[in-house]
């Protein structure tokens, strides 16, 4: 099964696995509905949400992409895109959640984040608030999150329209390098000049983006985010170095590049010798929202340019 068919099939399958209960429909047509979130919790939504709180940047970006920004009444401090998101009242950091602030906004629906953000969820649910926990760990799951949020908000057709558009862009990128043999694909290292080098391996969205964009991640044989040695980078001889920059790595661009170049033993790396060091907005590579596709397209442009040199 090729990647294009796999993506299409998986999205369709996940969407229809979502549990919808339409007994006793409201005037909004599809309500009440029962949805199963990414923690496996069943949440019954009786009516179309009019007031939404988002505790994570990825959910906020999805809300805006779906045209639901007029319903967003609260967002986290880290929700910085699109720029209009910063005009929405902040509920504070992603963890621990400011329960008092969230409760004061009286939201109809809270779109929360998984992982470290789940410990406060039971408290909010005990108070009667509707909470959907969303945590995508792949491109396909990100697309599902869009349709999931759209369904919860009563606009499933808008969700399908958006994911179809994004899927077409993904498949376009895949088709552009489908005939290129693996041996010709650039080897890619992502990291920084910090003393401890953390790099994303298999099972991470970044690794998936590199593969879909036509590159080979030098840490593809390791699982998750892993600390790697400077020697491993020298051994694998990457053709391209990607330095993510943003809230997790806020240093000045020139300094970040210099830290890479001056690292002992790295001056002979193909990426360094050929000045193939690229600083990329980390939100395009890690944030589980629609802009992951923009990140994919950007990586393809970089890889394609390098192959043509």
C-alpha positions as CSV (number, residue, x, y, z in Angstrom):
1,X,0.0,0.0,0.0
2,X,1.6,3.3,-1.0
3,X,1.8,6.3,1.3
4,X,-1.0,8.2,-0.4
5,X,-3.5,5.4,-0.1
6,X,-2.4,4.7,3.4
7,X,-3.0,8.3,4.5
8,X,-6.4,8.5,2.8
9,X,-7.5,5.1,4.2
10,X,-6.3,5.9,7.8
11,X,-8.0,9.3,7.9
12,X,-11.2,7.8,6.7
13,X,-11.0,4.9,9.1
14,X,-10.3,7.0,12.2
15,X,-13.1,9.4,11.3
16,X,-15.7,6.7,11.2
17,X,-14.4,5.0,14.3
18,X,-15.3,8.2,16.2
19,X,-18.4,7.4,18.2
20,X,-21.4,9.5,17.3
21,X,-24.7,9.1,19.1
22,X,-27.6,11.0,17.5
23,X,-30.5,9.9,19.6
24,X,-32.8,12.8,20.5
25,X,-31.3,15.3,18.1
26,X,-31.3,19.0,19.1
27,X,-32.2,21.8,16.8
28,X,-28.6,21.9,15.7
29,X,-29.1,18.6,13.8
30,X,-26.4,16.3,15.2
31,X,-26.7,16.8,18.9
32,X,-26.5,15.3,21.4
33,X,-23.3,13.4,20.3
34,X,-20.9,11.2,22.2
35,X,-17.3,11.5,21.3
36,X,-14.3,9.4,22.4
37,X,-11.2,11.6,23.0
38,X,-7.6,10.7,22.9
39,X,-7.6,9.4,26.5
40,X,-10.4,7.0,25.6
41,X,-13.0,9.0,27.6
42,X,-16.5,9.3,26.3
43,X,-17.9,12.8,26.4
44,X,-21.5,13.7,25.7
45,X,-22.0,17.1,24.1
46,X,-25.7,18.1,24.3
47,X,-25.6,21.2,22.2
48,X,-23.4,23.2,19.8
49,X,-20.7,24.8,21.9
50,X,-20.9,28.6,22.0
51,X,-17.9,29.3,24.2
52,X,-14.7,27.3,23.9
53,X,-11.5,27.3,25.9
54,X,-8.3,25.9,24.4
55,X,-5.4,24.9,26.6
56,X,-2.9,24.2,23.8
57,X,-1.5,26.1,20.8
58,X,-2.3,23.2,18.4
59,X,-6.0,23.2,19.4
60,X,-6.1,27.0,19.0
61,X,-4.6,26.9,15.5
62,X,-7.2,24.2,14.5
63,X,-10.0,26.4,15.9
64,X,-8.9,29.4,13.8
65,X,-8.4,27.2,10.7
66,X,-12.0,26.0,11.1
67,X,-13.2,29.6,11.3
68,X,-14.4,29.1,15.0
69,X,-12.3,31.9,16.4
70,X,-15.4,33.9,17.4
71,X,-16.3,31.1,19.9
72,X,-12.8,31.1,21.5
73,X,-13.0,32.8,24.9
74,X,-9.8,31.5,26.5
75,X,-6.4,30.3,25.4
76,X,-3.0,29.4,26.9
77,X,0.0,31.8,27.1
78,X,1.7,29.7,24.4
79,X,-1.1,30.2,21.8
80,X,0.7,32.7,19.6
81,X,-0.6,31.9,16.1
82,X,-2.4,33.3,14.3
83,X,-1.6,36.8,15.7
84,X,-5.2,37.4,16.5
85,X,-5.0,34.5,19.0
86,X,-3.1,36.7,21.4
87,X,-6.1,39.0,21.5
88,X,-8.1,36.2,23.2
89,X,-8.1,36.2,27.0
90,X,-5.3,34.0,28.5
91,X,-6.0,31.3,31.0
92,X,-2.2,31.1,31.8
93,X,0.3,28.3,31.3
94,X,-0.5,24.8,29.9
95,X,0.3,23.1,33.2
96,X,-0.8,23.3,35.8
97,X,-4.0,24.7,34.5
98,X,-5.5,27.7,36.2
99,X,-8.8,26.0,37.1
100,X,-10.2,29.1,38.8
101,X,-9.7,31.2,35.6
102,X,-11.2,28.5,33.3
103,X,-14.2,28.1,35.5
104,X,-14.8,31.9,35.6
105,X,-15.1,31.9,31.8
106,X,-17.9,29.3,32.0
107,X,-17.0,27.5,28.7
108,X,-19.3,25.1,27.0
109,X,-16.3,23.1,25.8
110,X,-12.7,22.8,26.8
111,X,-10.2,21.5,24.3
112,X,-7.3,20.2,26.4
113,X,-4.0,18.7,25.7
114,X,-2.7,15.2,26.6
115,X,0.5,14.1,28.2
116,X,1.6,16.5,31.0
117,X,-1.6,18.4,30.7
118,X,-4.0,15.6,31.8
119,X,-3.6,15.7,35.6
120,X,-6.0,18.6,36.0
121,X,-8.7,17.1,33.7
122,X,-10.6,15.0,36.2
123,X,-11.0,18.0,38.5
124,X,-12.6,20.0,35.7
125,X,-14.9,17.2,34.6
126,X,-16.0,16.6,38.2
127,X,-17.3,20.2,38.1
128,X,-19.5,19.3,35.1
129,X,-17.4,20.9,32.3
130,X,-17.2,19.2,28.9
131,X,-13.5,18.4,28.2
132,X,-12.0,16.8,25.2
133,X,-8.4,15.7,25.4
134,X,-6.5,15.9,22.1
135,X,-3.0,14.7,21.6
136,X,-1.9,13.9,18.0
137,X,1.3,11.9,17.6
138,X,1.4,11.8,13.8
139,X,0.3,13.6,10.7
140,X,-2.7,11.3,10.4
141,X,-3.7,11.9,14.0
142,X,-3.4,15.6,13.5
143,X,-5.8,15.4,10.5
144,X,-8.2,13.3,12.7
145,X,-8.0,16.0,15.4
146,X,-9.2,18.6,13.0
147,X,-12.2,16.5,12.0
148,X,-12.8,15.6,15.7
149,X,-12.9,19.2,16.8
150,X,-15.1,20.1,13.8
151,X,-17.5,17.4,14.7
152,X,-17.6,18.4,18.3
153,X,-18.4,22.0,17.2
154,X,-21.2,21.0,14.8
155,X,-19.3,21.6,11.5
156,X,-18.1,18.1,10.4
157,X,-18.3,19.1,6.8
158,X,-15.9,22.0,7.4
159,X,-13.5,19.6,9.1
160,X,-13.6,17.2,6.1
161,X,-13.1,20.0,3.7
162,X,-10.0,21.2,5.5
163,X,-8.4,17.8,6.0
164,X,-9.1,17.0,2.3
165,X,-7.2,20.1,1.3
166,X,-4.3,19.3,3.6
167,X,-4.2,15.7,2.5
168,X,-3.9,16.8,-1.1
169,X,-0.9,19.0,-0.2
170,X,0.7,16.1,1.6
171,X,0.2,13.7,-1.3
172,X,1.6,16.3,-3.7
173,X,4.8,16.5,-1.8
174,X,5.1,12.7,-1.7
175,X,4.5,12.5,-5.4
176,X,7.3,15.0,-6.1
177,X,10.0,12.7,-4.8
178,X,8.4,9.2,-5.2
179,X,10.8,8.2,-7.9
180,X,14.0,9.2,-6.1
181,X,16.0,6.3,-4.7
182,X,16.8,6.2,-1.0
183,X,20.5,6.5,-1.7
184,X,19.9,9.9,-3.3
185,X,17.8,11.3,-0.4
186,X,19.7,13.7,1.9
187,X,20.6,12.7,5.4
188,X,19.1,15.1,7.9
189,X,20.1,15.9,11.4
190,X,18.0,18.1,13.6
191,X,19.3,19.6,16.8
192,X,21.3,22.4,18.2
193,X,24.7,23.2,19.7
194,X,23.6,22.6,23.3
195,X,25.9,20.4,25.4
196,X,23.3,17.6,25.4
197,X,22.0,17.0,21.9
198,X,18.4,15.9,21.7
199,X,17.1,14.7,18.4
200,X,13.8,13.2,17.3
201,X,13.8,9.6,16.2
202,X,11.1,7.2,14.9
203,X,7.6,7.7,16.3
204,X,8.0,11.5,16.3
205,X,6.2,13.9,14.0
206,X,9.5,15.4,12.9
207,X,10.8,12.0,11.7
208,X,7.6,11.5,9.8
209,X,7.9,15.0,8.2
210,X,11.5,14.3,7.1
211,X,10.5,11.0,5.5
212,X,7.4,12.4,3.8
213,X,9.5,15.3,2.5
214,X,12.0,13.0,0.9
215,X,14.8,13.0,3.4
216,X,16.5,10.4,5.7
217,X,16.6,11.2,9.4
218,X,19.9,10.2,10.9
219,X,18.2,9.1,14.1
220,X,15.4,7.1,12.4
221,X,16.6,3.9,14.1
222,X,16.1,5.3,17.6
223,X,12.7,5.7,19.3
224,X,11.2,9.0,20.3
225,X,13.2,12.1,21.4
226,X,16.7,10.8,22.4
227,X,20.0,12.3,23.6
228,X,22.6,11.5,21.0
229,X,26.4,11.8,21.0
230,X,28.4,14.2,18.9
231,X,30.2,11.2,17.6
232,X,26.9,9.8,16.1
233,X,26.5,13.0,14.1
234,X,30.0,12.7,12.8
235,X,29.6,9.1,12.0
236,X,26.4,9.6,10.0
237,X,27.7,12.6,8.1
238,X,24.4,14.5,7.6
239,X,23.9,16.5,4.4
240,X,21.5,18.9,6.1
241,X,21.2,20.3,9.6
242,X,17.9,21.6,10.7
243,X,17.9,23.9,13.8
244,X,14.4,24.4,15.2
245,X,13.9,27.8,16.8
246,X,11.1,29.1,19.0
247,X,10.0,28.9,22.6
248,X,12.0,25.7,23.2
249,X,15.2,27.1,21.5
250,X,15.0,30.9,21.6
251,X,18.6,31.8,20.9
252,X,19.7,34.2,18.2
253,X,20.0,32.6,14.7
254,X,23.7,33.5,14.1
255,X,24.7,32.2,17.5
256,X,22.8,28.9,16.9
257,X,24.6,28.4,13.6
258,X,28.0,29.3,15.0
259,X,27.5,26.8,17.9
260,X,26.9,24.1,15.4
261,X,29.9,25.1,13.2
262,X,32.3,25.4,16.1
263,X,31.4,22.0,17.7
264,X,34.6,19.9,17.8
265,X,34.8,17.5,14.8
266,X,31.8,19.0,13.0
267,X,33.6,21.3,10.6
268,X,34.0,18.4,8.2
269,X,30.3,17.5,8.1
270,X,28.8,17.8,4.6
271,X,26.1,20.1,6.0
272,X,28.7,22.4,7.6
273,X,31.1,22.4,4.6
274,X,28.4,23.2,2.2
275,X,26.6,25.7,4.5
276,X,23.4,23.5,4.5
277,X,22.3,24.7,8.0
278,X,18.7,25.9,8.1
279,X,17.0,27.5,11.1
280,X,13.3,26.7,11.0
281,X,10.3,27.8,13.1
282,X,9.8,24.8,15.5
283,X,6.0,25.3,15.4
284,X,6.0,24.1,11.8
285,X,7.7,20.9,12.9
286,X,6.3,20.0,16.3
287,X,3.0,21.7,16.9
288,X,0.2,19.3,16.0
289,X,-1.9,21.6,13.9
290,X,-2.5,22.4,10.2
291,X,0.8,24.2,9.8
292,X,2.6,20.8,10.0
293,X,1.8,20.6,6.3
294,X,3.5,24.0,5.8
295,X,6.5,22.5,7.6
296,X,6.4,19.5,5.3
297,X,6.4,21.7,2.3
298,X,9.3,23.8,3.6
299,X,11.4,20.7,4.3
300,X,10.7,19.4,0.8
301,X,11.8,22.8,-0.7
302,X,15.1,22.5,1.3
303,X,15.7,18.9,0.4
304,X,14.9,19.5,-3.3
305,X,17.3,22.5,-3.4
306,X,20.1,20.5,-1.9
307,X,19.6,17.6,-4.3
308,X,19.8,20.0,-7.2
309,X,23.1,21.6,-6.2
